[in-house]
Amino acid sequence: MRARLAAALLLAAAAPTALAHHGTASVGGLGLEGPGAALDTASPLPLGQGTAFALAKSERVAFQQRAGFTDQKSFSSFNTLALGYGLTPWLSAFLFQPYSWKAQRGVGTNAGLGDANLMLSGSFKWDEGLRMVPQKESLDELEDWHFGLWAACSLPLGATTHRDDAGQYFAPDMQTGFRGPSPGAGLSVMKQLGADLTVLGEVNYQHFFDQRSAQAGYRYRFGAETRASAALAWRPWASGRTRVDLAPELSLLNLQRDAEDGVALRASGGTILYGQTGARVTFGAVSLGLSVKRAVAKRLNEAADQQGSEGLETYRAALTLGYSTRL
């Protein structure tokens, strides 16, 4: 049976100044045979024409509490419902709807729907030349190099006028929306190294435009995000319609500085290398995944003045539940 994989970009939260919190996650599901899928690094394989996909993902992020800071970020919870459909054998479409919950000591908590995200993903393979992925591939054909190219853009549906415990407007990083579209694009690659081992890689970029906020009284722009990820998907055990996949991953994240009224801000942005361990158990058409991610190296701009930003998490833990079926 042909593997049916979905891999997509969820454009998550971004933020300002020393309390910046950018973040991106991708979600995946997999079939019983063929190459495995990582939990964050996108797979280039398509859903397949007429195949529907649904996935719920919940990620909890706890931040380090640092001396000398007041009103520190304590945690964020990013939750997403993803729906996908195979338009053609090689083209898949996805819709993502996030729901965020953010907490900041001394300021309050904010929760609500975020900006929805639309994505198109094209899948290609190298078989005596570059060609579109066909509707059906044998297990031998799945050993070819596979490539994916996707483009996405968020819809500014999330709230940007929520207030904190003191009745003031939350800072842009604590709001659940961006007040404008956020486009992104990425390229993924996959090679099956054996019956139970697959290597995956991905690079992607996300851009943010100025927020023209009447409440804040200034223009704000979140820093652009560039990622390069690599993962292994290893199947150590399978029996009948049940299988287990282990997926260690490395991800390099570069964050540009945020800007206010066109001026780059100190204590924002930097480069972080994340290491992640993850596993997925598949029961027929249902898959359950769990992963834990931490920063293993980082170089933040004015690091001593940052808190609640990427690279300063205690941990990032995620749980996914996916289902796919042919309609």
RAMO-V813199 format. One record per run of one state. SS is the DSSP state (H for helix, E for strand, C for the rest). FROM is the first residue (numbers start at 0). LEN is the number of residues. If there is no record, write none. Layout:
SS_FROM_LEN ; SS_FROM_LEN
This chain:
C_0_5 ; E_5_6 ; C_11_5 ; H_16_3 ; C_19_4 ; E_23_6 ; C_29_21 ; E_50_13 ; C_63_9 ; E_72_14 ; C_86_4 ; E_90_14 ; C_104_3 ; E_107_6 ; C_113_2 ; E_115_11 ; C_126_3 ; E_129_3 ; C_132_8 ; H_140_3 ; C_143_1 ; E_144_11 ; C_155_7 ; E_162_1 ; C_163_5 ; E_168_1 ; C_169_2 ; H_171_3 ; C_174_8 ; E_182_12 ; C_194_2 ; E_196_10 ; C_206_4 ; E_210_3 ; C_213_4 ; E_217_4 ; C_221_3 ; E_224_15 ; C_239_2 ; E_241_5 ; C_246_2 ; E_248_7 ; C_255_3 ; E_258_2 ; C_260_2 ; E_262_2 ; C_264_5 ; E_269_14 ; C_283_2 ; E_285_15 ; C_300_2 ; H_302_3 ; C_305_7 ; E_312_14 ; C_326_1
